[in-house]
């Protein structure tokens, strides 16, 4: 399976360095970055956003952030994103049952905390089209998360949605993280 377009033959040096670093970290060919090299401003902007993604911040643990990323990936139906964001989910304490439930019915999985349930539900709302925020849900999320955590939740889900739409628009196949 190939992307809709090929990567450029000549990639500017600054982008080559960024791509090299991301490929060293991931151990995979980063086709999204390579194809974005057709328009360096998009590549640099996307790279900066990715470099600043939340990894762990107080109660916004690696597990919580992985749940958010996986939920947004499934909601956006992005095979590349599901592949990348689900990679090594067990390493952050997510069970197979929990991971599978993010595809559909997570409400019946008793191992999710109330905060995790709210984060999953809110991520699904952030990931739907058209966007429609329910005042009751917003109030429940606001009461369970600090303002900082609220921003981390929303921005993490939005970042995945950005990548999902961009990657799908370019026809980029999964990178093979789950292999």
PyMOL commands that set and color helices and strands:
alter all, ss='L'
color gray80, all
select helices_A, chain A and resi 13-26+31-36+40-51+62-75+79-86+89-92+96-101+114-126+135-144+147-169
alter helices_A, ss='H'
color red, helices_A
deselect
rebuild
show_as cartoon
